[in-house]
Amino acid sequence: MQEPLNEMSESLNLLLFNETPYVCYRNNARNGLLSVMYYTDIEGWKNAGPETISSGEVQWPSLRTDNGKLYVSYVDSALDNRAMVMLYDNGTWRHVGKKGVSDAIARYACMEAHSGNIYLTYTDSKNGEKLTVLKYEP
């Protein structure tokens, strides 16, 4: 497989989910909004849900999978640069927990999922740019 996405992009993250490659990225062709796509041998690259899923420009997008579920995290400029976590469920994206899980501006966000728990780490402007780790237990 060597098929370009044909999108101007940055901040890429790739993950295999159920043996299918998924990629999330800052889509510069769509004003820096977050796009998530997957690849099939028959149809090539397809959107996972709507073409873009964020409200504003994104930074530090991250895809993870756990217990057969696909998650994406990112920092959204339209929500005061707060960290977001979303779950892909039946072709749509929905927020995990509250919309904007960080209390203030988040930077360098990174997510991991394990045994049904989601861990999100970022630097927190409310705490003097110190490292913050959140654990979400659904």
N, CA and C atoms as a LAMMPS dump frame, in Angstrom:
ITEM: TIMESTEP
0
ITEM: NUMBER OF ATOMS
414
ITEM: BOX BOUNDS ff ff ff
-5.0000000000000000e+02 5.0000000000000000e+02
-5.0000000000000000e+02 5.0000000000000000e+02
-5.0000000000000000e+02 5.0000000000000000e+02
ITEM: ATOMS id mol type element x y z
1 1 1 N 0.85 -1.174 0
2 1 2 C 0 0 0
3 1 3 C 0.894 1.235 0
4 2 1 N 0.733 2.05 -0.987
5 2 2 C 1.428 3.331 -1.023
6 2 3 C 0.529 4.317 -1.747
7 3 1 N -0.55 4.667 -1.083
8 3 2 C -1.517 5.568 -1.678
9 3 3 C -1.585 6.838 -0.838
10 4 1 N -1.241 7.997 -1.424
11 4 2 C -1.266 9.236 -0.638
12 4 3 C -2.689 9.637 -0.275
13 5 1 N -2.789 10.373 0.825
14 5 2 C -4.089 10.875 1.267
15 5 3 C -4.568 12.055 0.42
16 6 1 N -3.666 12.668 -0.312
17 6 2 C -3.992 13.861 -1.098
18 6 3 C -4.477 15.001 -0.22
19 7 1 N -3.953 15.097 0.952
20 7 2 C -4.302 16.168 1.882
21 7 3 C -3.015 16.842 2.349
22 8 1 N -3.065 18.162 2.523
23 8 2 C -1.967 18.882 3.151
24 8 3 C -2.112 18.648 4.643
25 9 1 N -1.144 17.976 5.247
26 9 2 C -1.343 17.574 6.632
27 9 3 C -0.058 17.671 7.438
28 10 1 N -0.244 17.655 8.747
29 10 2 C 0.871 17.586 9.689
30 10 3 C 0.36 16.96 10.974
31 11 1 N 1.245 16.732 11.907
32 11 2 C 0.9 16.091 13.182
33 11 3 C 0.185 14.762 12.954
34 12 1 N 0.832 13.885 12.236
35 12 2 C 0.249 12.595 11.87
36 12 3 C 0.397 11.566 12.98
37 13 1 N -0.574 10.669 13.051
38 13 2 C -0.481 9.547 13.963
39 13 3 C -1.139 8.351 13.295
40 14 1 N -0.452 7.216 13.265
41 14 2 C -0.918 6.009 12.577
42 14 3 C -1.134 4.894 13.583
43 15 1 N -2.187 4.088 13.346
44 15 2 C -2.513 2.981 14.24
45 15 3 C -3.192 1.887 13.441
46 16 1 N -2.897 0.625 13.779
47 16 2 C -3.634 -0.5 13.198
48 16 3 C -4.759 -0.871 14.149
49 17 1 N -5.984 -0.925 13.627
50 17 2 C -7.165 -1.26 14.414
51 17 3 C -7.933 -2.325 13.656
52 18 1 N -8.07 -3.497 14.248
53 18 2 C -8.697 -4.642 13.575
54 18 3 C -8.038 -4.899 12.215
55 19 1 N -6.721 -4.824 12.199
56 19 2 C -5.894 -5.057 11.012
57 19 3 C -6.128 -4.039 9.899
58 20 1 N -6.705 -2.902 10.226
59 20 2 C -6.943 -1.82 9.267
60 20 3 C -6.134 -0.606 9.697
61 21 1 N -5.351 -0.004 8.78
62 21 2 C -4.613 1.207 9.15
63 21 3 C -5.548 2.415 9.28
64 22 1 N -5.413 3.109 10.395
65 22 2 C -6.117 4.364 10.652
66 22 3 C -5.068 5.451 10.823
67 23 1 N -5.378 6.649 10.383
68 23 2 C -4.485 7.779 10.57
69 23 3 C -5.308 8.976 11.028
70 24 1 N -4.787 9.713 12.009
71 24 2 C -5.401 10.986 12.388
72 24 3 C -4.356 12.059 12.114
73 25 1 N -4.836 13.246 11.742
74 25 2 C -3.902 14.299 11.375
75 25 3 C -4.586 15.658 11.369
76 26 1 N -3.764 16.678 11.505
77 26 2 C -4.202 18.061 11.347
78 26 3 C -4.319 18.299 9.846
79 27 1 N -5.546 18.517 9.388
80 27 2 C -5.832 18.637 7.96
81 27 3 C -5.725 20.104 7.547
82 28 1 N -4.575 20.489 7.018
83 28 2 C -4.351 21.879 6.644
84 28 3 C -5.182 22.305 5.439
85 29 1 N -5.669 21.354 4.668
86 29 2 C -6.582 21.682 3.569
87 29 3 C -7.966 22.038 4.102
88 30 1 N -8.218 21.759 5.375
89 30 2 C -9.5 22.051 6.027
90 30 3 C -9.272 22.914 7.272
91 31 1 N -8.444 23.935 7.111
92 31 2 C -8.195 24.932 8.171
93 31 3 C -7.621 24.353 9.457
94 32 1 N -6.87 23.272 9.354
95 32 2 C -6.203 22.707 10.522
96 32 3 C -7.093 21.874 11.417
97 33 1 N -8.294 21.516 10.929
98 33 2 C -9.195 20.677 11.723
99 33 3 C -8.695 19.231 11.736
100 34 1 N -9.209 18.444 12.663
101 34 2 C -8.781 17.057 12.811
102 34 3 C -9.537 16.152 11.843
103 35 1 N -8.803 15.34 11.11
104 35 2 C -9.384 14.309 10.253
105 35 3 C -8.881 12.953 10.713
106 36 1 N -9.751 11.944 10.609
107 36 2 C -9.383 10.562 10.885
108 36 3 C -9.833 9.739 9.688
109 37 1 N -8.905 8.95 9.136
110 37 2 C -9.213 8.139 7.96
111 37 3 C -8.699 6.716 8.169
112 38 1 N -9.254 5.803 7.391
113 38 2 C -8.795 4.417 7.403
114 38 3 C -8.633 3.958 5.954
115 39 1 N -7.871 2.877 5.78
116 39 2 C -7.538 2.405 4.433
117 39 3 C -8.126 1.024 4.175
118 40 1 N -8.771 0.88 3.009
119 40 2 C -9.212 -0.435 2.555
120 40 3 C -8.587 -0.697 1.194
121 41 1 N -8.289 -1.957 0.916
122 41 2 C -7.687 -2.308 -0.37
123 41 3 C -8.628 -2.01 -1.531
124 42 1 N -9.916 -2.067 -1.3
125 42 2 C -10.891 -1.86 -2.37
126 42 3 C -11.15 -0.38 -2.634
127 43 1 N -11.358 0.392 -1.573
128 43 2 C -11.756 1.791 -1.739
129 43 3 C -10.653 2.806 -1.448
130 44 1 N -9.505 2.362 -0.963
131 44 2 C -8.446 3.305 -0.609
132 44 3 C -8.763 3.994 0.71
133 45 1 N -8.364 5.26 0.837
134 45 2 C -8.571 6.012 2.068
135 45 3 C -10.003 6.506 2.161
136 46 1 N -10.628 6.298 3.338
137 46 2 C -12.014 6.716 3.6
138 46 3 C -12.051 7.449 4.94
139 47 1 N -12.952 8.406 5.057
140 47 2 C -13.131 9.11 6.325
141 47 3 C -13.743 8.172 7.365
142 48 1 N -13.243 8.255 8.578
143 48 2 C -13.861 7.564 9.71
144 48 3 C -14.819 8.575 10.332
145 49 1 N -16.07 8.489 9.959
146 49 2 C -17.049 9.49 10.382
147 49 3 C -16.996 10.683 9.45
148 50 1 N -17.327 11.879 9.948
149 50 2 C -17.298 13.071 9.095
150 50 3 C -15.869 13.414 8.668
151 51 1 N -15.753 14.262 7.653
152 51 2 C -14.428 14.607 7.119
153 51 3 C -13.526 15.224 8.176
154 52 1 N -14.078 16.069 9.03
155 52 2 C -13.321 16.638 10.152
156 52 3 C -14.153 16.46 11.415
157 53 1 N -13.483 16.329 12.555
158 53 2 C -14.23 16.063 13.79
159 53 3 C -13.984 17.083 14.892
160 54 1 N -13.052 17.982 14.722
161 54 2 C -12.783 18.974 15.764
162 54 3 C -13.568 20.254 15.494
163 55 1 N -13.676 21.079 16.523
164 55 2 C -14.33 22.382 16.376
165 55 3 C -13.378 23.428 15.819
166 56 1 N -12.104 23.302 16.151
167 56 2 C -11.099 24.27 15.715
168 56 3 C -9.822 23.567 15.31
169 57 1 N -8.78 24.377 15.081
170 57 2 C -7.478 23.816 14.728
171 57 3 C -6.983 22.912 15.85
172 58 1 N -6.26 21.859 15.465
173 58 2 C -5.8 20.889 16.461
174 58 3 C -4.291 20.818 16.536
175 59 1 N -3.849 20.358 17.682
176 59 2 C -2.448 20.03 17.898
177 59 3 C -2.384 18.705 18.644
178 60 1 N -1.295 18.002 18.477
179 60 2 C -0.968 16.762 19.191
180 60 3 C -2.051 15.686 19.101
181 61 1 N -2.542 15.379 17.89
182 61 2 C -3.528 14.295 17.78
183 61 3 C -2.882 12.937 18.056
184 62 1 N -3.678 12.05 18.646
185 62 2 C -3.173 10.741 19.029
186 62 3 C -4.289 9.71 18.936
187 63 1 N -4.043 8.599 18.266
188 63 2 C -5.003 7.496 18.159
189 63 3 C -4.565 6.355 19.066
190 64 1 N -5.532 5.721 19.71
191 64 2 C -5.264 4.527 20.506
192 64 3 C -6.467 3.6 20.4
193 65 1 N -6.22 2.322 20.671
194 65 2 C -7.297 1.341 20.688
195 65 3 C -7.192 0.519 21.965
196 66 1 N -8.354 0.117 22.46
197 66 2 C -8.39 -0.724 23.646
198 66 3 C -9.735 -1.427 23.7
199 67 1 N -9.721 -2.705 24.011
200 67 2 C -10.946 -3.5 24.127
201 67 3 C -11.869 -3.342 22.92
202 68 1 N -11.288 -3.295 21.715
203 68 2 C -12.079 -3.194 20.494
204 68 3 C -12.665 -1.825 20.231
205 69 1 N -12.17 -0.807 20.929
206 69 2 C -12.662 0.561 20.733
207 69 3 C -11.529 1.454 20.247
208 70 1 N -11.879 2.436 19.407
209 70 2 C -10.908 3.373 18.852
210 70 3 C -11.118 4.746 19.484
211 71 1 N -10.024 5.328 19.995
212 71 2 C -10.066 6.634 20.644
213 71 3 C -9.123 7.597 19.927
214 72 1 N -9.458 8.882 19.982
215 72 2 C -8.555 9.917 19.501
216 72 3 C -8.506 11.019 20.56
217 73 1 N -7.323 11.556 20.768
218 73 2 C -7.179 12.718 21.653
219 73 3 C -6.484 13.817 20.867
220 74 1 N -6.692 15.058 21.294
221 74 2 C -6.092 16.211 20.629
222 74 3 C -6.349 17.447 21.477
223 75 1 N -5.702 18.527 21.136
224 75 2 C -5.95 19.825 21.754
225 75 3 C -6.674 20.673 20.721
226 76 1 N -7.815 21.265 21.105
227 76 2 C -8.697 21.984 20.182
228 76 3 C -8.653 23.487 20.463
229 77 1 N -8.229 24.265 19.467
230 77 2 C -8.107 25.716 19.645
231 77 3 C -9.459 26.39 19.864
232 78 1 N -10.524 25.846 19.308
233 78 2 C -11.852 26.455 19.454
234 78 3 C -12.413 26.277 20.855
235 79 1 N -11.82 25.398 21.624
236 79 2 C -12.266 25.167 23.004
237 79 3 C -11.187 25.621 23.98
238 80 1 N -10.643 26.809 23.709
239 80 2 C -9.611 27.408 24.564
240 80 3 C -8.39 26.516 24.738
241 81 1 N -8.041 25.785 23.687
242 81 2 C -6.87 24.895 23.702
243 81 3 C -6.929 23.862 24.812
244 82 1 N -8.117 23.342 25.029
245 82 2 C -8.284 22.268 26.008
246 82 3 C -8.103 20.908 25.332
247 83 1 N -7.695 19.941 26.111
248 83 2 C -7.513 18.584 25.605
249 83 3 C -8.871 17.908 25.443
250 84 1 N -8.989 17.113 24.403
251 84 2 C -10.23 16.402 24.082
252 84 3 C -9.925 14.916 23.936
253 85 1 N -10.896 14.075 24.272
254 85 2 C -10.819 12.637 24.01
255 85 3 C -12.16 12.236 23.402
256 86 1 N -12.093 11.51 22.278
257 86 2 C -13.312 11.057 21.613
258 86 3 C -13.217 9.569 21.309
259 87 1 N -14.391 8.938 21.238
260 87 2 C -14.526 7.514 20.948
261 87 3 C -15.262 7.364 19.618
262 88 1 N -14.765 6.48 18.75
263 88 2 C -15.417 6.171 17.483
264 88 3 C -16.414 5.049 17.731
265 89 1 N -17.692 5.337 17.52
266 89 2 C -18.751 4.404 17.879
267 89 3 C -19.794 4.349 16.765
268 90 1 N -19.887 3.225 16.083
269 90 2 C -20.867 3.032 15.005
270 90 3 C -20.823 4.133 13.941
271 91 1 N -19.625 4.5 13.514
272 91 2 C -19.472 5.46 12.434
273 91 3 C -19.511 6.917 12.844
274 92 1 N -19.63 7.196 14.141
275 92 2 C -19.626 8.581 14.619
276 92 3 C -18.64 8.735 15.77
277 93 1 N -18.223 9.96 16.014
278 93 2 C -17.327 10.277 17.117
279 93 3 C -18.13 10.913 18.239
280 94 1 N -17.887 10.486 19.471
281 94 2 C -18.543 11.11 20.625
282 94 3 C -17.503 11.367 21.709
283 95 1 N -17.769 12.387 22.508
284 95 2 C -16.835 12.775 23.56
285 95 3 C -16.802 11.731 24.667
286 96 1 N -15.621 11.511 25.193
287 96 2 C -15.428 10.655 26.358
288 96 3 C -15.324 11.606 27.547
289 97 1 N -16.235 11.463 28.484
290 97 2 C -16.253 12.41 29.596
291 97 3 C -16.745 13.758 29.117
292 98 1 N -16.318 14.808 29.792
293 98 2 C -16.773 16.142 29.417
294 98 3 C -16.022 16.647 28.182
295 99 1 N -16.64 17.569 27.486
296 99 2 C -16.018 18.184 26.308
297 99 3 C -14.934 19.128 26.808
298 100 1 N -13.706 18.843 26.464
299 100 2 C -12.592 19.623 26.985
300 100 3 C -12.206 19.119 28.361
301 101 1 N -11.469 18.015 28.409
302 101 2 C -11.183 17.348 29.683
303 101 3 C -10.158 18.085 30.544
304 102 1 N -9.341 18.938 29.945
305 102 2 C -8.377 19.697 30.742
306 102 3 C -9.058 20.942 31.307
307 103 1 N -8.567 21.411 32.445
308 103 2 C -9.154 22.588 33.089
309 103 3 C -8.679 23.893 32.47
310 104 1 N -7.579 23.848 31.754
311 104 2 C -7.007 25.058 31.166
312 104 3 C -6.28 24.665 29.879
313 105 1 N -5.448 25.566 29.384
314 105 2 C -4.699 25.303 28.154
315 105 3 C -3.814 24.078 28.346
316 106 1 N -3.924 23.149 27.396
317 106 2 C -3.115 21.927 27.427
318 106 3 C -2.118 21.964 26.275
319 107 1 N -0.942 21.465 26.518
320 107 2 C 0.087 21.363 25.476
321 107 3 C 0.716 19.97 25.546
322 108 1 N 1.25 19.543 24.415
323 108 2 C 1.989 18.281 24.316
324 108 3 C 1.164 17.083 24.785
325 109 1 N -0.105 17.071 24.409
326 109 2 C -1.006 16 24.844
327 109 3 C -0.614 14.659 24.227
328 110 1 N -0.778 13.615 25.011
329 110 2 C -0.498 12.254 24.567
330 110 3 C -1.435 11.318 25.338
331 111 1 N -1.946 10.304 24.647
332 111 2 C -2.934 9.415 25.257
333 111 3 C -2.473 7.97 25.168
334 112 1 N -2.931 7.174 26.135
335 112 2 C -2.769 5.73 26.121
336 112 3 C -4.058 5.13 26.664
337 113 1 N -4.407 3.948 26.181
338 113 2 C -5.596 3.242 26.656
339 113 3 C -5.182 1.822 27.027
340 114 1 N -5.703 1.353 28.17
341 114 2 C -5.336 0.019 28.636
342 114 3 C -6.407 -0.506 29.584
343 115 1 N -6.856 -1.721 29.342
344 115 2 C -7.824 -2.407 30.205
345 115 3 C -9.075 -1.57 30.486
346 116 1 N -9.55 -0.87 29.462
347 116 2 C -10.76 -0.078 29.602
348 116 3 C -10.555 1.305 30.185
349 117 1 N -9.327 1.64 30.559
350 117 2 C -9.019 2.96 31.101
351 117 3 C -8.276 3.79 30.07
352 118 1 N -8.522 5.089 30.096
353 118 2 C -7.834 6.014 29.198
354 118 3 C -6.952 6.911 30.054
355 119 1 N -5.7 7.047 29.655
356 119 2 C -4.748 7.909 30.342
357 119 3 C -4.363 9.024 29.383
358 120 1 N -4.476 10.262 29.834
359 120 2 C -4.135 11.417 29.015
360 120 3 C -3.13 12.252 29.778
361 121 1 N -2.025 12.563 29.129
362 121 2 C -1.009 13.388 29.757
363 121 3 C -0.799 14.647 28.918
364 122 1 N -0.498 15.752 29.585
365 122 2 C -0.271 17.037 28.917
366 122 3 C 0.359 17.988 29.92
367 123 1 N 0.925 19.079 29.429
368 123 2 C 1.348 20.139 30.342
369 123 3 C 0.155 21.059 30.536
370 124 1 N 0 21.545 31.746
371 124 2 C -1.196 22.276 32.146
372 124 3 C -0.847 23.717 32.503
373 125 1 N -1.422 24.673 31.756
374 125 2 C -1.119 26.083 32.014
375 125 3 C -1.62 26.528 33.391
376 126 1 N -2.636 25.868 33.908
377 126 2 C -3.185 26.204 35.228
378 126 3 C -2.205 25.84 36.343
379 127 1 N -1.323 24.881 36.071
380 127 2 C -0.35 24.421 37.062
381 127 3 C 1.076 24.767 36.657
382 128 1 N 1.263 25.934 36.052
383 128 2 C 2.614 26.383 35.718
384 128 3 C 3.305 25.504 34.699
385 129 1 N 2.55 24.972 33.744
386 129 2 C 3.08 24.116 32.674
387 129 3 C 3.635 22.793 33.202
388 130 1 N 3.183 22.384 34.364
389 130 2 C 3.628 21.103 34.911
390 130 3 C 2.861 19.958 34.245
391 131 1 N 3.47 18.805 34.254
392 131 2 C 2.865 17.615 33.69
393 131 3 C 1.621 17.218 34.46
394 132 1 N 0.546 16.92 33.733
395 132 2 C -0.691 16.453 34.333
396 132 3 C -1.041 15.122 33.702
397 133 1 N -1.496 14.16 34.487
398 133 2 C -1.951 12.881 33.98
399 133 3 C -3.369 12.67 34.467
400 134 1 N -4.287 12.448 33.532
401 134 2 C -5.677 12.143 33.853
402 134 3 C -5.942 10.69 33.569
403 135 1 N -6.733 10.074 34.408
404 135 2 C -7.174 8.706 34.175
405 135 3 C -8.681 8.726 34.091
406 136 1 N -9.21 8.255 32.964
407 136 2 C -10.656 8.17 32.785
408 136 3 C -11.061 6.715 32.866
409 137 1 N -11.98 6.433 33.779
410 137 2 C -12.483 5.075 33.95
411 137 3 C -13.956 5.06 33.557
412 138 1 N -14.273 4.525 32.372
413 138 2 C -15.68 4.531 31.933
414 138 3 C -16.562 3.667 32.817
